[in-house]
Amino acid sequence: MDGPPTGNLVRIAAAPPSGAPHPDLDLAREVLRKDRKATAEFVDRYTGPVLAYIRSRLQPRTEQVEDLVQDVFTAAWQYLPGYRGTSPLGAWILGIARHKVEDYYRSRIAEAESLDGADVADDGPPPDLILDRARASQRAQQVLGGIPEHYAAVLRWRYWDGRSSIQERLRSRVGVRRRRSSGCSPGREMISEGGGRMADELDQLWRQFAEATGDPEDPQAPARLRSKIFSRLMEEQAREGPLASVSESKAAGRDLCVFEEIMRLAPVGEEIRKLNYCRVCHARVLAENMDNAPIWWEGCPYAQFHRAALKST
């Protein structure tokens, strides 16, 4: 069965398919051959779904979303040899995204697990649950934005991936020690060592958060993000050896940019035709740093990323 490795993404051997492989296996094989154009198609096809998945699970704190998306594609390249075509490639890469989100929350929870000094407000109730379902997303953000980060991390993780066992883990902690915090208003407490009260509060917050949350929005991946992912994958591929020759890409029916076409026709050796030209191309610099990069020539993945983004607006 296809799927990303469990836990910290250790490599697993996929079982051979019992029937015909999924058509996506052809694209995966082209990427593994380090065909630069197939790699661009891979990035273009799956960046949007991965971005939507990760953004919805990190809301409202989305400052690390794009970094995680890039990490997902780097991991996908590392474990692509394990893909056997028994499931769609998109489902396979979203499985990797799920593990990356889990790792993210594990690290955030671990950072906040020293609960001495965790400031829990009880000045008033969480967001009103009587609000209309049409305002669900806004209510969810209010719930998450008004509680300590380690609470919010647990809630988001539990909501998106069903981690109800977190409550049992918290209940197993030893006791709750309360103390007044200097400068805090009456009713504020400091909780250390987790324990039953934190678990009870999480149960209550979870019910409110789950009720308040609507379907995640599916954002269009910015062209500059696609460009950065493509550049990173090209660097990863080149680090492991030469890329597929531009002659091979042309023979496979892929379009070449004007510079690649010149190199294909020039009287140079195949070693030259296998170089990563994008690394020194000004199109890469423009594409990674501008929302609407002025790149228009055919056959350039960076140009295609930006043209696709313009059409979607």
C-alpha positions in Angstrom: 0.0 0.0 0.0 1.4 3.4 -1.0 1.8 6.0 1.7 4.4 8.1 3.3 6.5 6.5 6.1 5.0 6.7 9.6 6.4 8.7 12.5 9.5 10.7 11.4 9.2 9.6 7.8 11.4 6.5 7.8 11.6 4.7 4.5 9.3 1.8 4.0 9.0 -0.8 1.2 5.7 -0.5 -0.5 3.8 -3.7 -1.4 3.7 -4.4 -5.2 0.3 -3.5 -6.7 -2.2 -6.3 -7.1 -3.7 -4.7 -10.3 -2.8 -2.1 -12.9 -0.7 0.7 -11.4 -2.2 4.2 -11.2 -1.4 6.4 -14.2 0.4 8.8 -11.8 3.2 6.2 -11.6 4.5 7.4 -15.0 4.9 11.0 -13.7 6.7 9.6 -10.6 9.1 7.7 -12.7 9.9 10.7 -14.9 10.6 12.7 -11.7 12.8 10.0 -10.4 14.7 10.1 -13.7 15.3 13.8 -12.8 13.5 15.1 -15.8 13.3 18.9 -15.1 10.0 19.3 -16.9 8.3 16.4 -15.2 9.5 17.8 -11.9 7.9 21.1 -12.8 4.6 19.3 -13.6 4.8 17.5 -10.3 5.2 20.8 -8.4 2.5 22.6 -10.4 0.0 19.8 -9.9 0.3 19.3 -6.2 1.4 22.5 -4.6 -2.1 23.8 -4.4 -3.6 20.8 -2.6 -0.7 20.6 -0.2 -0.9 24.3 0.6 -4.6 24.0 1.2 -4.2 21.1 3.5 -1.4 22.6 5.6 -2.9 26.1 5.8 -6.2 24.7 7.0 -4.5 22.7 9.8 -2.3 25.5 11.0 -4.9 28.3 11.1 -4.8 30.9 12.5 -1.0 30.8 12.9 0.0 30.4 9.3 3.5 32.0 9.3 5.2 28.6 8.8 2.8 27.3 6.2 5.0 27.9 3.2 8.1 26.4 4.9 6.2 23.3 5.7 4.9 23.0 2.1 8.5 23.1 0.8 9.5 20.5 3.4 6.7 18.2 2.2 8.0 18.3 -1.4 11.6 17.7 -0.2 10.4 14.7 1.7 8.4 13.5 -1.3 11.5 13.5 -3.4 13.4 11.5 -0.8 10.7 8.9 -0.6 9.4 8.8 -4.1 11.2 5.5 -4.9 8.7 3.9 -2.5 5.7 5.0 -4.5 4.3 2.0 -6.4 1.3 3.4 -8.0 -1.3 1.6 -5.9 -2.9 5.0 -5.1 -3.0 8.4 -6.6 0.2 10.4 -6.3 -1.8 13.3 -4.8 -3.1 11.1 -2.0 0.4 9.8 -1.4 1.9 13.3 -1.0 -0.9 14.5 1.2 0.0 11.6 3.5 3.4 13.1 3.8 1.9 16.5 4.5 -0.2 14.9 7.3 3.0 13.6 8.9 4.7 16.9 8.6 1.7 18.6 10.3 1.9 16.0 13.1 5.7 16.6 13.5 5.0 20.4 13.6 2.4 20.0 16.4 4.6 17.6 18.3 7.4 20.2 18.3 5.1 23.0 19.4 3.6 21.0 22.2 7.0 19.9 23.3 8.2 23.5 23.4 5.2 24.5 25.6 5.1 21.3 27.7 6.9 23.1 30.5 3.7 24.4 31.9 5.1 26.4 34.7 3.9 29.9 34.0 1.2 28.9 31.5 -1.2 31.7 31.8 -4.9 30.5 31.5 -7.5 33.2 31.3 -10.9 32.7 32.9 -12.1 36.3 32.5 -15.0 35.2 30.5 -16.4 32.5 28.3 -14.9 31.5 24.9 -16.6 32.8 21.7 -20.3 32.7 21.7 -21.6 29.4 20.3 -24.9 30.9 19.2 -23.2 32.6 16.2 -24.5 31.7 12.7 -22.7 28.7 11.0 -21.8 31.1 8.2 -19.4 32.8 10.6 -17.9 29.4 11.6 -14.4 30.1 10.3 -14.2 33.5 12.1 -15.4 31.9 15.4 -12.8 29.2 15.2 -10.0 31.7 14.8 -11.4 33.6 17.8 -11.3 30.5 19.9 -7.8 29.7 18.9 -6.5 33.2 19.1 -7.8 33.8 22.7 -6.1 30.8 24.4 -2.5 29.9 25.2 -0.5 28.5 22.3 -0.1 25.0 23.8 -3.9 24.7 24.2 -4.4 25.9 20.6 -1.8 23.5 19.3 -3.5 20.5 20.9 -7.0 21.6 19.7 -5.9 22.1 16.1 -4.1 18.8 16.1 -7.0 16.9 17.6 -9.5 18.6 15.3 -7.8 17.8 12.1 -6.4 14.4 12.9 -8.6 13.0 15.6 -5.9 13.0 18.3 -8.4 12.4 21.2 -5.8 10.4 23.1 -4.0 13.7 23.9 -6.6 14.2 26.6 -5.8 10.9 28.2 -2.1 11.8 28.1 -2.8 15.0 29.9 -5.0 13.3 32.5 -2.2 10.9 33.3 0.1 13.8 34.4 0.5 14.3 38.1 -1.8 16.8 39.6 -2.4 20.5 39.1 -0.5 23.1 41.0 -2.1 26.5 41.2 -0.5 29.8 42.1 -1.4 33.4 41.7 0.7 35.2 39.1 2.0 38.7 40.0 0.3 41.3 38.0 -2.6 39.1 36.8 -6.2 40.1 37.3 -8.3 38.2 39.8 -9.3 34.8 38.5 -6.1 34.3 36.5 -4.1 31.2 37.5 -0.9 29.6 36.7 -1.0 25.8 35.9 2.0 23.5 36.0 2.4 19.8 35.3 -0.8 19.6 33.2 -3.3 17.1 34.7 -7.0 16.8 35.0 -8.1 20.4 34.9 -6.2 21.1 31.7 -7.7 18.0 30.1 -11.2 19.1 31.1 -10.7 22.6 29.7 -9.4 21.1 26.5 -12.5 18.9 26.3 -14.7 22.0 26.6 -12.7 24.1 24.2 -12.5 21.2 21.7 -16.3 20.9 21.6 -16.6 24.7 20.9 -13.8 24.6 18.3 -15.2 21.6 16.5 -18.6 23.2 16.4 -17.2 26.5 15.1 -15.0 25.2 12.4 -16.2 25.1 8.8 -14.7 23.6 5.7 -11.2 24.9 4.9 -10.8 27.2 2.0 -8.7 25.9 -1.0 -6.2 28.6 -1.7 -4.4 29.1 -5.0 -0.7 28.5 -4.4 1.3 31.6 -5.1 3.6 31.3 -8.2 6.6 32.4 -6.1 6.0 29.4 -3.8 5.8 27.0 -6.7 9.0 28.5 -8.0 10.8 28.1 -4.7 9.7 24.4 -4.5 10.8 23.7 -8.0 14.2 25.3 -7.4 14.7 23.3 -4.2 13.8 20.0 -5.9 16.1 20.8 -8.8 18.9 21.5 -6.3 18.2 18.2 -4.5 18.2 16.3 -7.7 21.4 17.8 -9.0 23.1 17.1 -5.6 22.5 13.4 -6.2 24.0 13.5 -9.7 23.3 14.9 -13.2 19.8 15.7 -14.3 18.2 14.1 -17.2 19.6 15.6 -20.4 17.5 18.3 -22.2 17.7 16.0 -25.2 15.8 13.3 -23.2 13.2 15.8 -22.1 12.7 16.8 -25.7 12.4 13.2 -26.8 9.8 12.7 -24.1 7.7 15.4 -25.7 8.5 18.1 -23.2 8.8 21.7 -24.2 12.2 23.4 -23.6 12.9 27.0 -22.9 14.9 29.0 -25.4 18.2 28.5 -23.6 17.6 24.7 -23.1 16.9 24.4 -26.8 20.1 26.2 -27.7 22.1 23.8 -25.4 20.3 20.8 -27.0 21.3 21.9 -30.5 24.8 23.2 -29.6 27.8 20.9 -30.3 28.4 20.1 -26.6 28.6 16.9 -24.7 25.7 15.3 -22.9 27.3 16.3 -19.6 26.6 19.9 -20.5 23.0 19.1 -21.4 22.4 17.6 -18.0 23.3 20.7 -16.0 20.9 22.6 -13.9 20.6 25.8 -16.0 17.8 27.2 -13.8 20.2 27.7 -11.0 22.0 30.6 -12.9 19.0 31.9 -14.8 17.6 35.3 -14.0 14.1 33.9 -14.4 14.5 31.9 -11.2 15.4 35.0 -9.2 12.5 36.9 -10.6 10.0 34.1 -10.1 11.0 33.4 -6.5 10.7 37.0 -5.4 7.8 38.5 -7.4 4.1 37.8 -7.5 3.8 38.6 -11.2 7.3 38.0 -12.6 7.8 39.3 -16.2 8.8 36.0 -17.7 6.9 35.0 -20.8 9.0 32.7 -23.0 7.6 29.3 -23.7 9.0 26.1 -22.1 10.1 27.9 -18.9 8.5 26.4 -15.7 8.8 29.6 -13.9 6.9 31.4 -16.6 4.2 28.7 -16.6 3.8 29.0 -12.8 3.2 32.8 -13.1 0.9 32.5 -16.1 -1.2 30.0 -14.3 -1.4 32.3 -11.3 -2.5 35.2 -13.4 -5.3 33.1 -15.1 -6.7 32.2 -11.7 -7.1 35.8 -10.6 
